[in-house]
Amino acid sequence: MSASRIPIPEKGTDWPALRERLVAKGARDVDWRRARTAVYVFHAGDDVLQVAKDAYALYSSENALGPMAFPSLQSMEAEVVGMGLSLLRAPEGAAGSMTSGGTESILLAVKACRDEAASRGADTNGAEIVIPRSAHPAFDKAAHYLGLRTVRVPVAADLRADVAAMAAALTPRTLMIVGSAPCFPYGLVDPIAALSELAQERGVWLHVDACVGGWFIPFARRNGVAVEDFDFSLPGVRSISADLHKYGYAAKGASTVFHRSEAQWRHQIFTFDDWPAGGMTTPTMAGTRPGGAIAAAWAVLNYLGVDGYREKARLVCETRAKLCDAIRAMPGMLVHGDPRLGLMSYGSTQHDVFAIWGRLVRRGWFSGLTTEPRGVHQMLSPAHAGVADEYLADLRDAIAEVSASGETAKDTKAQYA
Ligand SMILES: Cc1ncc(COP(=O)(O)O)c(C=O)c1O
C-alpha cells in the first residue's frame, strides 16, 4: 500500500499503553465478536478462539522452514495433513502440505499440475485451466504467476458448473479443470462426480477447490446434510485445497493442499543450491513459515474433534436453513440456487438488493455482495446462530425502508462512498 513516511519513535512505549492503542484502533472495525460480519471471520466461540490464540502464542517464534530445528512443527504439520487426508478419503500414498491460505494452496496445486505436465514433455507456456465462472480468482492469480491462462465457462441455470460447456471448452492445451466445493459466490457445490469423469475421459487434472468446504462438508454429511461426493473417493480428483482458517476455525494463515500421490506432490517442491549457503528446498511458496499458524490449527483440530466439528456444522447449517426459509417467504425476495452449507447469496425481484445491503451495513451487519445475479452474500459462522432472528428483523426493516424510499444502489453507493 502507499503510505506517508513516518519516523520510527525514538523511544519505545510500554506494552499496556500500546495494548490500549491497539484496542482503540479496532474500534471502527466490523463487530465480528458479536457476529455482525458474515465474511472474513469464522467465529466458533470464545473457547475455540482462546485455544487458537494460546497455541499460536506458544509457537509464535518457531519457524517451520527448519524441520530439523523444529521437529515439533514437523510432527504437527504431519498430523494435520494426515487428518485432512483421512477426512477427504485419500488413497494410501497420498500427500499434502500446510500453506498460508487458500490462494497459496491453489497456486501450489496449479504449479504441481503444470510441472507434472512439463515433466511429461508438454509445452506448458500459456497452457489452459478451464474453470467455472464462479471459481475463485486465486486460479487467475495462479495462472498469471505461472505463465498459464484461465478459461472461465458460464455456469448452468442452477448456478453450478456446466460440465457439458466445460467439456466443450477443453482443448489439447488444457492441463487442469476445476470444480468448487462450494464456490464462493453462491455457496453451491459443483457436480464434482461428473467433472471427475470428464477429467478421466480427457486425461486432464481435476482440482477441487474445497477451501470453504473441505473441513466442513464431511461433518455436515455426517449430520445428514445431502451433499454429493467431492473428495478423493472420486478417481478423477487429483488435488484438493481446504482452508483451516475458514471452517477449520484455526487462526489466520492456515490452509491445506492435498495430492492423490506423493509423486504428484513432489512437483510442488522448489529446490535451489547454486548460491553460497547450500541447498534450499521448500515445499510451499513461503520461505519462513509461521509456527503459530501450524500450532493453532493442530490445537483447534484436536480441541474440537469430530464431535465438535459436527456440532459447529449443525449450528451453521441450521442457521443457513433458517435464513433461506425466512428470505424465500418474504415477498419479492429469493435465494440464489439451493445452498446446503454455510454460504449463501440472496437477491430480489422487486427491490434493489444493493440498497438493502446498504441499510443492513448501516445497522451494523457487514457482508459481501454478488453481482451475477445481484445479491447479498452471507458466509455464516457458528456464532450467527445466536443473532439470526435479530438479523432477519433488521432485514425486514431494511426492505421496508428501501421499498418506501425507492432507494437504488446508486444512492447506496453515494452514501457509502
Ligand atoms: C472457494 C474459495 N477458494 C479460495 C479462496 C481463497 O482463500 P484465501 O483468502 O485464504 O487465500 C476463497 C476465499 O474466500 C474461497 O472462498
The ligand as an ORCA input file, in Angstrom:
! r2SCAN-3c Opt
* xyz 0 1
  C     -13.791    -21.056     -2.715
  C     -12.580    -20.263     -2.291
  N     -11.376    -20.575     -2.806
  C     -10.271    -19.900     -2.456
  C     -10.310    -18.848     -1.574
  C      -9.045    -18.099     -1.243
  O      -8.700    -18.283      0.092
  P      -7.719    -17.278      0.872
  O      -8.461    -15.973      1.014
  O      -7.483    -17.978      2.164
  O      -6.484    -17.127      0.074
  C     -11.543    -18.483     -1.023
  C     -11.652    -17.370     -0.100
  O     -12.703    -16.982      0.347
  C     -12.704    -19.214     -1.390
  O     -13.912    -18.895     -0.893
*
